[in-house]
Amino acid sequence: MKPPTPRGLRAGAFALLAALLGGCGGGEVVSPLPPVPGVACSTLDERLWLAEYFDAWYFWHRLAPDPDPWRDRSLAAFFDASLYAGGDPRFPRDRWSFMEPSADYDRFFGEGRQLGYGLFLAGIETAGDPRRPLRVRWVEPRSDAAAQDVRRGDEVLRVDGRPASEIVASDDYGAFTPEREGSTLALVLRRDGVERSLLVRARAYALEPVTRVRTIDTPAGRRMGYLHVKDMIEPAEPALDDAFAHLRAAGVTELAIDLRYNGGGLVTTARRLASYVAAERTREQVFARLLYNDRRAHEENQTLRFERRDRALALSRVYVLTGPRTCSASELVINGLRPFVEVVTVGDTSCGKPVGFRPVSRCDTTFSVVNFEAVNARDEGRYFDGIGARCAVDEDFARALGSAQEPLLATALAHADGVACTSPAARARRTPLQALPGHGRGSEPRERQGAWWP
């Protein structure tokens, strides 16, 4: 006979966990909580612990199912069964909470490295139409793909002998997400009409969270700074400091922040980036409020203010280049700045994730469960349909990011000179990324999408 596990009896078992979580906030570094010494790690023990955790810390704990932890099933199956499945008109179902090996979490956030081949595809843009070419949209600079001269705009013809049209039709790009270091992927690519075959190898490569910083003078004589920020992780912070020192010294009067491929990351890094934009307009103003569930709100709700940055720009307007992969912490930059400066979004609608995680680790697994929602100084949030593009522009993967001819940046440059958007915002995608077919089951190589709070 199994013991009863009503939710009302679970609070006491979480006294130690609450103390640990309460003590880890406020720092600049996100790291999972260390495993409790002597903790039992059987699957049953894990399910019992996870049931308690969801009840105490899950943002949607009152709307979520209450699966029986004593029922024999895998931890992953129990985790999925615990997620809010929708039904409340205020919130879509939870498509964001996930679990992963703690080694993967530590490698990304602690070490600034990622396991992968290093090439990322325009799978969303093919929309499952096998007649459309499958393009490389991004290559990580320190990956094996970069070492083998894979470039943005290359057309993928075959993957491990499989035609790219089959991959597009099935909307399954799982082959591009390796399970282990040393895995290989056989590719046939085409560039400028020339085909070539290559074998790329998975490795844990160092990330470059800030990959391009430059200034461009517009025809009307305005000087625009351009900054491509790929990942909101701690190694981005000194790179941001250097970037804005350069932009300030260059005397920029406009700024375009390229977040089109930024799936999110640390709330503290998002705040640092936003704090560099408008100096006195935002100094010590509210950047974001993190709001927890009714059980945690009194102790955990936090107000984050813009930081003082000596090299901050003094702008009244900022351009943010966006797309369906602009997610969570990168959306927080847009939403946090809006009460204080004009934010001109260029590209496509963002992914729509105004919620975030406060990770916890146990038995070598890190759980990133939705713990809070984020709102700005005007209490604006819940943009689950994404943040729309004021200037709707399609990508051209043949153009390098940061090029003045690249359509999103070219539109920002023209707008800064007073040219109205040529495409109405109504053209922007209306469907959130999470609702697109295949999302969450390997459609495109996996990229982190979230906002993590220490």
Steps between C-alpha positions, in 0.01 A plus 500: 500500500643836400500799738263784418663804333243781513649833401419647834753268667788592273608838635703366791716283280611813318638697794861420412450562129335837567794604716746404228308674224446808710873526556603478136329809362646839431836398357631557149571132434233239439588152620277208595471421867750235608351157568406456865754263662363153554190558289335186363502484123274210409237578239230481768692740725541735206129492416404567863744792519384642168135487608591709804701743291222562249251557779721754675673685216320447169346824371184317389480269802125565544426430133728200453411130527590311816635170367556214740875475575454142622395383156793324332626709207815676390599831653465669161146366459407618849652842429294537182184387679554773762497790253210742461313382189295812428136583549535837672439779245776709658776251428595257223618156603850471642732425207813628672579305817761231447760283669856428390824348629664739743822464302330662198366786710837559666681489167274766346455744789808429710760438230350684202526192279249295302504151356409498133601508137468877496268554204140616535237482230209706372254222573218729608521696177452189285157454665511127424503566125755261340513720189675771699879486537632423846756766591762538770405813695770508768838339566664514842844659449697245706320186388615226265252626240677837499840331481378322186382826342125441529339842450170675542303458178642158405227270368475157664439228239550176694544400865648156572384400153147624552368769261438835665150502350409200717626675811299811416185297425525313831598816690746296704854632534602278789810380315653845548490470880769249604467290812872472568836652416661342195173431317525573128265638237554448127385800299473596137485879463471735205639852473500713184400195297790286626428188708732356761491216751633520854487322833446726801580380850321589822711661767460724803597836353535836671214739436548855373193671646585837340617428147491829311538866597528773238393851407329603176438852372160546337454704178362784713812499717367322808742259665341170595659244725430133429529229762424130449429325830446124467488373859408659834767327706757630746789505247294750299529762773867607455444482124203737537713735710765512227242536223330800655832664582578476128157626391508792740850599390382484138226753575202294385164678492295189414525138609383169350516199731473175305311247713344300217673176609516573872296237681554664838707417804578691817264774615803679644672507159183630335489778759865584439440531125189717545680721752750609234238651268357813657712614798304755706165408348511159664746533787353339813163463328320164508630263234283202593295348776520125548170368634475152653199285587275582792698278737837657422401859418553650846855368530615479139345783293780732392534841340806540279619849416716621215866521596730799488743451213769764456531434127127490432364672193246780539250394235130571476449229238637151440448252218468132590525243221265216582357173375325184619815395689516824701389357830456559872797695640549670162130593496552634852746757357229629265223502759720651771612793283159585354376721787805727463617509137359439154568138408471432127479126436609392152459154351234259622290430808698367798441158654270607785646382832441749783580240768822369645683240707690475824680171445553234762717189471465161661670170427692637202188640333418871474133596489409827328134536594298818441518678837407861421358741249672829417337840453647844436469831686146542365410145606486396135570136424324180392598546136445132430420581136842660465612860463406617152742655253431866436684463170432153357795380293591157362852366550742453212738224604739593220584820687742496793378617838622854558513584130337829409328309217349237731123573486429544873796728563444683171142573609620635835755724326237636264249555779759696698522734200124550501395237245173334599482122520425364153326191636204538737531341840191292415731278292680386809446141608190464711572153638728468804806284441386248761180434305674428169495136384783294640625751752639324803570168325820581319384750240835670439807431714415558862558850631429618852195719535445644842565751771695366796522677833777421751 
